[in-house]
Amino acid sequence: MPVRLWIALASLLLVSVIQADDIYRLDGRNTEVSFVGSKKDGKHDGGFKEIKGTITVKGDDVSTSAFKVDIDMKSVYTDNEMLTGHLKTADFFNVNKWPTSKFVSSKVEKKGNKFEVLGKLTLNGVTKDIVIPATIDLSSSGFSMESNFEINRHDWKINYKPKDIDEKVKITLKVTAPK
């Protein structure tokens, strides 16, 4: 009887190990969120220094990935110190009222040799569905992802100078999260 009990326990343990989720931790060192905002007479590059989150993957199936990401909006930076300060005001990100933006995925779909990460982005207190096209690689060293896409700033009530500043903002994401 004790041998059967040990075999049953060992089997349960083995099944739980085989089905264990891998959790990749995201932070400002291994995750880059940058943007380019354009206007009539040029453009500005920027991004966010403080990012926290996780990507949870079941086994080696990228399509099971679940993203939960928080961005500290006060960590915004640009190529212009005065602009950086202005982006923190109610004209743009209103960081005193909305200090954190969030992305939570709902699904990851394979599209040819790339993926689409579907989810909800909350920015300025507004939550909208977005699709992030991405190249994703899952290996023994970790989870890596690259993406370039655009969002319309007006969708998140960022309406400052609509005639002077383009409505589309280019976003670049880079993740190299170790296992």
Beta strands, then each sheet from edge to edge (+ up, - down):
strand 1: 21-26
strand 2: 31-39
strand 3: 42-48
strand 4: 51-58
strand 5: 66-72
strand 6: 76-78
strand 7: 100-111
strand 8: 114-123
strand 9: 126-139
strand 10: 142-152
strand 11: 165-178
sheet 1: 1+ 4- 5+ 7- 8+ 9- 10+ 11- 2+ 3- 6+
end
